[in-house]
Amino acid sequence: MAVSGAMAFLAVFALALSLAAGRLADRWAEALAQSATIRLSAPEAEVDAQTWAVLTILEQTPGVDSARALSDDEQRALLEPWFGPDLPVDDLPVPRLIEIVETPEGFDDDGLRLRLAAEAPGAVLDNHTRWREPLVDAAARLRTLGWLAMALILDQRRQ
């Protein structure tokens, strides 16, 4: 009887772990799905003008809920885990980052890319697709792994 109790515990544990991990991956993917980033690389003399041009474009873009340029301190905080706290951001050609929060309907990626290319040639849109897709895949695999573990444990109990 102790073996079947342990097997039941393992089954519940495996299922709970896979479902919890799957929900976490879904939450991350959902957060990425409603956000995007514009990386603005321009000559130093043009950064401010192109930043304002990008923000103006985003204000006029249907499907954009809000947009803002990250401050130097915020950008420094993003780079700190890789380069340390003493990174001289002011002396490096770090691109300006603009954070976009989408409405639930989202915006037209291709249309926005075309407009950015015409009005702010240093701007590159990243809609986080390359980060979102692996998270969605990971969530599906974790759920499948949990159900497979549950099926194997239940099959073991029947024998």
KATA-V637251 format. One line per field, one symbol per residue. phi: phi as a letter, one per 20 degrees, with the letter a starting at -180 (. if undefined). burial: # if it has 24 or more other C-alpha atoms within 12 Angstrom, else .. A space follows every 10 residues. Layout:
BEGIN
phi: ???
burial: ???
END
This chain:
BEGIN
phi: .fffffffff ffffffffff ffffffffff fffdbbcddd dbggfdgfff ffffffgffe efnefbbbef ffffffffeg fednfefegf edeeffdced defgfmcegf ffffffffdb feececemgf efgfffffff ffffffffff ffffffffe
burial: .......#.. #..##.###. ##..##..## ########## #.....#..# #.###.##.. #.##.##### ....##.... .......... ...####### ##....#.#. .##.##...# ########.. .#..##.### .##..##.## ..#......
END
